[in-house]
Amino acid sequence: MRNFTSAFGLIFTLLNFSFIGFTQTTTIIIDEDFSSTSLPTGWSNIDNQGSGNKWAFNDPDGRNITTGNFTGGYAILDSDYYGRSSTQDASLETSPFDASGYTTITLEFDYQYRDYNGPEACSVDVFNGTTWVNVLDYTLGDENYPVSNFVSEDITMETAGNANVKVRFRYEGKYDWWWAIDNIK
């Protein structure tokens, strides 16, 4: 019995020492919940086709999304709101941030996507300092309405440790429904 106890004590001690000094810290680089109901400072709201149809932050057609983690303000590109004769191709881009020095970069956000019958597409891309790299796509058939979903996506490889990184949320549609996003971290 004594040998077993001694062996167990040694294993426990070795495991215990292996974790001493190990700490994992989380640094939140972006924390946007759109509570100001306006474009966040340093962000860009880009109309890629010049139609005037861009992301809104004041829920222009009264969708009142409150499912999941949606509370208060959120960003929405509401294709239905813009009307039957309009098309959308708009990008919401974060301000640049420095991804160097981090071992893991995780993008988190909540979204609600209501599709119609196309053509519409939602994409999440990462600018790695040189080019845009696609991370996620939602298209016709990927609808999650009337609920919302939380996304946690490892984008470490896409950021490539660069000091000039951005995240882009892009919506393309033609008299479809909407894509709403919130709680971007």
C-alpha positions as CSV (number, residue, x, y, z in Angstrom):
1,M,0.0,0.0,0.0
2,R,2.8,2.3,0.8
3,N,4.4,2.1,-2.7
4,F,1.0,2.9,-4.3
5,T,0.6,6.0,-2.1
6,S,4.1,7.2,-2.8
7,A,3.7,6.7,-6.6
8,F,0.4,8.6,-6.5
9,G,1.9,11.4,-4.6
10,L,4.8,11.7,-7.1
11,I,2.4,11.7,-10.1
12,F,0.2,14.4,-8.4
13,T,3.2,16.5,-7.6
14,L,4.6,16.3,-11.1
15,L,1.2,17.2,-12.6
16,N,0.8,20.0,-10.1
17,F,4.3,21.5,-10.9
18,S,3.6,21.3,-14.6
19,F,0.8,23.7,-14.2
20,I,2.5,26.2,-11.9
21,G,3.1,29.4,-13.8
22,F,0.7,28.6,-16.5
23,T,-1.8,31.3,-17.1
24,Q,-4.1,32.0,-20.0
25,T,-5.3,35.5,-20.4
26,T,-8.0,36.7,-22.7
27,T,-7.7,40.1,-24.3
28,I,-10.8,41.5,-26.0
29,I,-9.6,43.5,-29.0
30,I,-13.1,44.5,-30.3
31,D,-16.2,44.7,-28.2
32,E,-19.2,46.1,-30.1
33,D,-22.8,45.7,-29.2
34,F,-24.1,48.6,-31.3
35,S,-25.9,50.1,-28.3
36,S,-25.2,53.6,-29.7
37,T,-27.4,52.8,-32.7
38,S,-24.8,54.4,-35.0
39,L,-21.7,53.3,-36.9
40,P,-19.0,52.6,-34.4
41,T,-16.0,55.0,-34.4
42,G,-13.3,53.8,-36.8
43,W,-15.6,51.4,-38.6
44,S,-16.6,51.6,-42.2
45,N,-20.0,51.2,-43.8
46,I,-19.3,50.7,-47.5
47,D,-21.8,50.7,-50.3
48,N,-20.0,48.5,-52.8
49,Q,-22.3,49.4,-55.7
50,G,-23.3,53.0,-55.1
51,S,-27.0,52.3,-54.5
52,G,-27.2,54.0,-51.1
53,N,-28.3,50.7,-49.5
54,K,-26.0,50.2,-46.5
55,W,-26.0,48.7,-43.0
56,A,-28.3,50.5,-40.5
57,F,-28.0,50.6,-36.7
58,N,-31.5,51.9,-35.8
59,D,-33.7,49.0,-37.0
60,P,-35.3,51.0,-39.8
61,D,-38.1,48.6,-40.5
62,G,-38.9,47.6,-36.9
63,R,-37.7,44.0,-36.9
64,N,-37.2,44.2,-33.1
65,I,-34.9,41.3,-32.9
66,T,-34.7,40.1,-29.2
67,T,-33.8,36.4,-29.5
68,G,-30.7,34.9,-28.1
69,N,-28.1,37.5,-27.1
70,F,-29.7,40.3,-29.1
71,T,-30.4,43.3,-26.9
72,G,-30.9,46.9,-27.7
73,G,-29.1,48.1,-30.8
74,Y,-27.6,45.9,-33.6
75,A,-26.4,46.2,-37.2
76,I,-28.8,45.2,-39.9
77,L,-28.8,45.2,-43.6
78,D,-32.6,44.9,-44.3
79,S,-33.0,44.2,-48.0
80,D,-36.8,44.1,-47.7
81,Y,-36.7,47.7,-46.2
82,Y,-35.0,49.0,-49.2
83,G,-37.8,47.8,-51.5
84,R,-38.6,45.7,-54.5
85,S,-36.5,47.6,-57.1
86,S,-33.3,47.9,-55.1
87,T,-30.2,45.7,-54.8
88,Q,-27.6,45.6,-52.0
89,D,-23.9,45.0,-51.8
90,A,-22.6,46.5,-48.6
91,S,-19.8,45.8,-46.3
92,L,-19.4,46.6,-42.6
93,E,-15.7,46.7,-41.7
94,T,-14.2,46.9,-38.2
95,S,-11.4,49.4,-37.5
96,P,-7.9,47.9,-38.1
97,F,-6.4,46.0,-35.1
98,D,-3.1,44.4,-34.3
99,A,-3.2,40.6,-34.3
100,S,0.6,40.2,-33.8
101,G,1.7,38.7,-30.5
102,Y,-1.5,36.6,-29.9
103,T,-1.4,32.8,-30.2
104,T,-5.1,32.5,-30.8
105,I,-7.6,35.0,-32.3
106,T,-11.3,34.2,-32.1
107,L,-14.1,36.1,-33.7
108,E,-17.4,35.9,-31.9
109,F,-20.8,37.4,-32.9
110,D,-24.5,36.8,-32.8
111,Y,-26.6,36.9,-36.0
112,Q,-30.0,36.5,-37.4
113,Y,-30.4,35.7,-41.1
114,R,-33.8,35.6,-42.8
115,D,-33.6,34.6,-46.5
116,Y,-36.1,34.8,-49.2
117,N,-35.6,33.2,-52.6
118,G,-32.3,34.7,-53.6
119,P,-30.0,35.9,-54.8
120,E,-28.6,36.8,-51.5
121,A,-25.3,36.1,-49.7
122,C,-23.8,36.9,-46.3
123,S,-20.1,36.6,-45.8
124,V,-17.5,37.1,-43.1
125,D,-14.0,37.9,-44.3
126,V,-10.7,38.8,-42.6
127,F,-8.3,41.3,-44.0
128,N,-4.8,39.9,-43.2
129,G,-2.9,43.1,-44.0
130,T,-2.7,42.2,-47.7
131,T,-5.9,40.4,-48.9
132,W,-9.4,39.5,-47.8
133,V,-9.8,35.9,-46.7
134,N,-13.3,34.3,-46.5
135,V,-14.1,32.7,-43.1
136,L,-17.9,32.1,-43.2
137,D,-20.7,32.2,-45.8
138,Y,-24.5,32.1,-45.4
139,T,-26.7,31.8,-48.4
140,L,-30.2,30.8,-49.4
141,G,-31.2,27.8,-47.2
142,D,-29.0,28.8,-44.3
143,E,-31.7,30.9,-42.6
144,N,-32.0,30.8,-38.8
145,Y,-35.0,33.1,-38.5
146,P,-36.9,33.4,-36.1
147,V,-34.0,32.6,-33.7
148,S,-30.4,33.9,-33.6
149,N,-27.2,32.0,-33.4
150,F,-23.9,32.6,-31.6
151,V,-20.7,32.1,-33.7
152,S,-17.3,31.5,-32.3
153,E,-14.7,31.1,-35.1
154,D,-11.0,30.7,-34.8
155,I,-9.4,33.2,-37.2
156,T,-5.8,32.8,-36.1
157,M,-4.7,31.4,-39.5
158,E,-6.5,34.1,-41.4
159,T,-5.0,37.0,-39.4
160,A,-1.6,35.5,-39.9
161,G,-0.3,37.5,-37.0
162,N,-0.4,40.8,-38.9
163,A,-0.6,44.2,-37.3
164,N,-3.2,45.6,-39.8
165,V,-6.2,43.2,-39.6
166,K,-9.9,43.9,-40.1
167,V,-13.1,41.9,-40.1
168,R,-15.7,42.5,-42.8
169,F,-19.4,41.5,-42.8
170,R,-20.8,41.7,-46.3
171,Y,-24.4,41.3,-47.5
172,E,-25.5,41.0,-51.1
173,G,-29.2,40.8,-52.0
174,K,-32.1,41.9,-54.1
175,Y,-35.4,42.5,-52.3
176,D,-34.7,39.7,-49.9
177,W,-35.1,39.8,-46.1
178,W,-32.2,40.7,-43.8
179,W,-29.0,39.9,-42.0
180,A,-28.6,41.3,-38.5
181,I,-25.4,41.0,-36.4
182,D,-24.6,41.9,-32.8
183,N,-22.1,41.5,-30.0
184,I,-19.0,41.4,-32.1
185,K,-15.8,40.4,-30.2
